[in-house]
Each structure stands twice: as C-alpha cells, then as structure tokens.
Amino acid sequence: MAELTSTGTPGAEPAGGTPPRTAPADGAPKRPGLDADDRPASGTGGRPRVRWWRRPWVGPLAVVATAFLAFSLPPYLSLDPSLSRVPLEGSFAAYYPMLVAHVLFGAVAMVACGLQIWPWFRKRYPVAHRRIGRVYVLGGVLPAGALGLVVGALSPFGPMTRVSNVMLAALWLACTVAGFRAARRRRFADHRRWMIRSFALTFSIITNRVWGVIAMIVLMPQAETVFGGSDIAFMQTVSGLAAWLGWTTSLLLAEWWLERGGAAGRRRTPASARG
C-alpha cells in the first residue's frame, strides 16, 4: 500500500509543493516498496525512520488475530456440523459448506491483511507485498465476501443481523475491489486509502465479538423485563447490536485516522500522478 512521488513512482511519499526528487533527502537511493511510514517525511524537519518494533499496534494486533483464529477455526476445520458456532437448524443443505468456506477464506484474508499492513514487511519485501496482496484480494476477500452475502442473508440471528451482514459483505467487497483497481492503475495513494478501509472491515469480525460481550453484559439485567424472558429476542438483539457496531465503529475509526490521524499528511497526490 505504497504511495506516489510527484513523478508517479510507487513506494514514496508525495512531495506536495516541492520539486520532484529522485532520492530521499539524505541522498540514499530509494528502494522499491519503501512506504511513507518507514522513512523521513519530506521537507525540512523530517522525522527519523520508525523501526518495526516501535510501532505499538503491530505486536498486539498479531496476538489478538492469532488468538481469534486459534479459537474460531478448529470447529470448522473438523467439518463437523455439530461443532458449528452458528445454529444450523432449519438452514438449507448448502448453508454449512458455504459457512465453512466463508470462514476459511476469511481466515486467509485476515492473515494476508496482517502482513500487508505491517510497515516493516512492506518496506523489506516489496515483491512479497504485491503477491500477498493478490492472495488477500483473490484468495481471501472476493470468495469470502461473495459467500458472506449469502451466509449473512440467511443468518439465524434475526433480520437486524442479516441486514448488517449483507451490508458488511458488500462494503468489504467494494472497498477491496476499489483498492485493487487503484493499485493496477498505479494510483497508490488511493490504493492505500481503500485498503485501510478494507483492513478495518476485515478485522471488524474481532470487534464484533467484543461488542457482543459488552451488549450481553449491559442487557442481561433486562432479560426478564424488556425481553419478557425470551432467549430468542435477547440473543437476536445482542447479535444485531454486535453486528452493526462491529463494522461501523471500525470503519468510522479508519475514516477518522485517514482524515485526522497519521495518514492525513500522506494522502495528497500531485495532479500529474492522479491522472
């Protein structure tokens, strides 16, 4: 998810109003795949390079993602419908195979995405970054998202969850395809922005679970009053809140980061590069 220089070269930060340059300010030659996160900023007062171990989110994200996959994948790898974490009663025959495929392709997307957003890996292995990016899109998001449209529309957790699942799958596909097309057209600044959104939606499955626990804790004291003791009404409400809050809060946080956070100074692309 690199960006463009004023001359349209991938892997460097736009120079804004400064003249085009072919090497960093320190005179060292540019390396392919060098991302704006991993080198001094343009202009005077550039910041020093940030090493991978100084990024506080890399380690925790890897631990959380690994723990989530270790907990979620085994029941579906067994191919035993009785171990499914989603109720299957009343579902059509192909629902469980589609659910398993959705989970497995989603796991591929999550692992590939984790490597794609790691700045050190992007800088050190630009060729691998491009290849894993294709795996993320073609072997992860596209099949998982397409299956998610069907699996999500048939969710046993009620209409509120179904609508959320379908919208999530549609946005996931749209953001990822937009980012992939931008990269193919060498519009790397746009590519990076769309892929940050795609990353937020990919990992929203984790925040979904967090919101589910919070909703259950908050609503549990009202199970006998507001929900009349109905377990179905209670679980559909909890699931619906978790489904909506999981991806909307992740996407809003990504948009805030793009507009206000660390990406704000790196999102500009010269008119010549935008084509």
C-alpha positions in Angstrom: 0.0 0.0 0.0 2.6 2.4 -1.1 2.1 5.9 -2.4 3.3 8.0 -5.4 6.0 10.5 -5.8 5.4 13.5 -7.9 6.9 11.6 -10.8 4.5 8.6 -10.3 7.0 6.2 -8.8 5.4 3.7 -6.3 6.7 3.4 -2.8 7.5 7.1 -1.9 5.6 9.9 -0.3 4.2 12.8 -2.5 6.4 15.8 -2.4 3.5 18.2 -2.3 4.6 21.6 -3.5 8.3 20.8 -3.5 10.2 19.9 -6.8 10.3 16.3 -7.8 13.2 14.4 -6.4 14.7 11.0 -7.2 16.3 10.2 -3.9 15.5 10.8 -0.2 16.8 13.9 1.5 19.7 12.1 3.0 21.0 11.2 -0.5 20.5 7.5 -0.2 18.9 5.7 -3.2 15.3 4.8 -3.0 14.4 1.2 -2.5 11.3 -0.4 -4.2 8.3 -0.7 -1.9 9.6 1.9 0.6 6.4 3.2 2.3 5.8 6.6 3.7 5.5 5.2 7.1 9.1 3.9 7.1 11.2 6.9 6.0 11.8 10.5 6.9 9.0 12.9 6.0 9.5 15.2 3.0 10.6 18.8 3.5 12.6 20.3 6.4 12.3 18.8 9.8 11.7 15.3 8.5 11.2 12.6 11.2 13.6 9.7 11.6 12.7 6.3 10.3 10.4 4.4 12.6 11.6 0.8 13.2 9.0 -2.0 13.2 9.4 -2.7 17.0 8.5 0.9 17.7 5.0 0.5 16.3 2.9 -0.3 19.3 0.0 -1.8 17.4 1.9 -4.4 15.4 2.5 -6.9 18.3 -0.9 -6.6 20.0 -2.7 -6.9 16.7 -0.8 -10.0 15.8 -1.5 -11.6 19.2 -5.2 -10.8 19.0 -5.6 -12.0 15.5 -3.7 -15.2 16.2 -5.8 -15.9 19.3 -9.0 -15.2 17.4 -8.1 -17.6 14.6 -7.0 -20.3 17.1 -10.3 -20.1 18.8 -12.6 -19.7 15.8 -11.1 -22.0 13.1 -10.9 -25.5 14.7 -14.6 -26.2 14.9 -14.9 -25.6 11.1 -11.7 -27.4 10.2 -13.3 -30.5 11.7 -16.1 -30.3 9.1 -18.5 -31.5 11.8 -21.8 -29.5 11.6 -22.4 -30.3 15.3 -19.5 -28.1 16.2 -20.6 -25.1 14.3 -20.8 -21.9 16.3 -23.7 -20.8 14.2 -27.0 -22.6 14.7 -27.8 -24.7 11.7 -31.4 -25.8 12.5 -33.7 -25.0 9.6 -30.9 -24.0 7.2 -30.8 -25.3 3.7 -28.4 -28.1 2.9 -25.6 -26.0 1.3 -25.6 -23.5 4.2 -23.0 -25.3 6.3 -20.5 -25.9 3.4 -20.8 -22.2 2.4 -20.3 -21.2 6.0 -17.2 -23.3 6.3 -15.8 -21.9 3.1 -16.6 -18.3 4.2 -14.7 -18.9 7.4 -11.7 -20.4 5.7 -11.4 -17.7 3.0 -11.9 -15.1 5.7 -9.0 -16.6 7.7 -6.8 -16.3 4.6 -7.9 -12.7 4.2 -7.1 -11.9 7.8 -3.6 -13.5 7.7 -2.7 -11.8 4.4 -4.1 -8.5 5.6 -2.0 -8.6 8.7 1.2 -8.9 6.6 0.0 -6.2 4.2 -0.4 -3.5 6.8 2.9 -4.3 8.6 5.1 -1.4 7.5 8.4 -3.2 8.0 7.3 -6.1 5.9 6.0 -3.8 3.1 9.4 -2.0 3.0 11.6 -5.1 3.4 9.8 -7.4 0.9 8.0 -5.3 -1.7 7.6 -8.2 -4.1 6.1 -10.4 -1.4 3.8 -7.5 -0.5 2.4 -7.4 -4.0 2.0 -11.1 -4.2 0.3 -11.4 -0.9 -1.9 -8.5 -1.8 -3.2 -10.6 -4.7 -3.8 -13.5 -2.3 -5.6 -11.2 0.0 -7.9 -10.0 -2.8 -8.4 -13.0 -5.0 -8.0 -15.8 -2.4 -9.5 -14.1 0.6 -11.8 -11.2 0.3 -13.5 -11.9 -3.0 -14.6 -15.5 -2.2 -15.3 -14.8 1.5 -17.2 -11.6 0.7 -19.3 -13.3 -2.0 -20.1 -16.2 0.3 -20.8 -13.7 3.1 -23.6 -12.1 1.1 -25.4 -15.5 1.1 -24.5 -16.7 4.5 -25.2 -13.3 6.0 -28.6 -13.0 4.4 -29.5 -16.4 6.0 -28.2 -15.7 9.4 -30.3 -17.4 12.2 -29.8 -14.4 14.4 -32.6 -12.3 13.1 -33.3 -9.6 10.5 -31.3 -6.9 12.2 -28.1 -9.1 11.9 -28.9 -10.2 8.4 -29.1 -6.6 7.1 -25.8 -5.8 8.8 -24.1 -8.9 7.5 -25.1 -8.2 3.9 -24.1 -4.5 4.1 -20.7 -5.5 5.6 -20.0 -8.1 2.9 -21.0 -5.6 0.1 -18.8 -2.8 1.6 -15.9 -5.2 2.1 -16.0 -6.3 -1.5 -16.4 -2.7 -2.8 -13.5 -1.3 -0.8 -11.2 -4.1 -1.6 -12.0 -4.1 -5.4 -11.6 -0.3 -5.4 -8.2 -0.6 -3.7 -7.1 -3.4 -6.1 -8.1 -1.4 -9.2 -6.3 1.7 -7.9 -3.1 -0.4 -7.5 -3.5 -1.7 -11.0 -3.7 1.8 -12.3 -0.7 2.8 -10.2 -2.7 5.2 -8.1 -1.0 4.2 -4.9 -2.3 6.9 -2.7 -5.9 5.9 -3.5 -4.9 2.3 -3.2 -3.6 2.8 0.3 -6.8 4.6 1.5 -9.1 2.0 0.1 -7.1 -0.8 1.6 -7.1 0.8 5.0 -10.9 0.7 4.8 -10.7 -2.9 3.7 -8.4 -3.7 6.6 -10.9 -2.2 9.0 -13.7 -4.3 7.7 -11.6 -7.5 7.6 -10.8 -7.2 11.3 -14.3 -6.0 12.3 -15.1 -9.6 12.9 -13.0 -9.3 16.1 -14.6 -6.0 17.3 -17.9 -7.7 16.6 -17.2 -10.2 19.3 -16.1 -7.5 21.7 -19.3 -5.6 21.2 -21.3 -8.8 21.6 -19.8 -9.3 25.1 -20.5 -5.7 26.0 -24.1 -5.9 24.8 -24.7 -9.1 26.6 -23.4 -7.7 29.9 -25.4 -4.4 29.6 -28.7 -6.1 28.5 -28.6 -9.2 30.8 -30.2 -7.5 33.8 -33.2 -6.6 31.5 -33.7 -10.1 30.1 -36.8 -10.7 32.2 -38.3 -7.3 31.8 -37.5 -5.7 28.4 -37.3 -9.1 26.6 -40.0 -10.9 28.6 -37.8 -13.8 29.4 -37.4 -14.6 25.7 -34.0 -16.1 24.9 -34.6 -15.6 21.2 -35.4 -11.9 21.5 -32.5 -11.4 23.8 -29.9 -13.1 21.6 -31.2 -11.5 18.4 -30.9 -8.1 20.0 -27.4 -8.8 21.3 -26.3 -10.2 17.9 -27.8 -7.3 16.0 -26.1 -4.7 18.1 -22.8 -6.5 17.9 -23.1 -7.0 14.1 -23.8 -3.3 13.4 -21.3 -1.8 16.0 -18.6 -4.3 14.9 -18.0 -2.9 11.4 -19.4 0.6 11.7 -17.1 1.6 14.6 -14.1 0.0 12.8 -14.9 1.8 9.6 -15.5 5.2 11.3 -12.2 4.8 13.2 -10.4 4.1 9.9 -12.0 7.2 8.3 -11.0 9.3 11.3 -7.5 8.1 11.1 -7.4 8.8 7.3 -8.7 12.4 7.8 -7.3 13.4 11.1 -4.6 11.0 12.1 -1.2 9.8 10.7 -2.5 9.4 7.2 -3.7 13.0 6.8 -0.3 14.3 5.7 0.3 11.4 3.3 -2.9 11.3 1.4 -2.1 14.1 -1.1 -1.2 13.0 -4.6 0.0 15.5 -7.2 -2.4 16.2 -10.0 0.0 14.7 -12.5 0.1 11.5 -10.6 -3.7 11.3 -10.2 -4.1 11.3 -14.0 
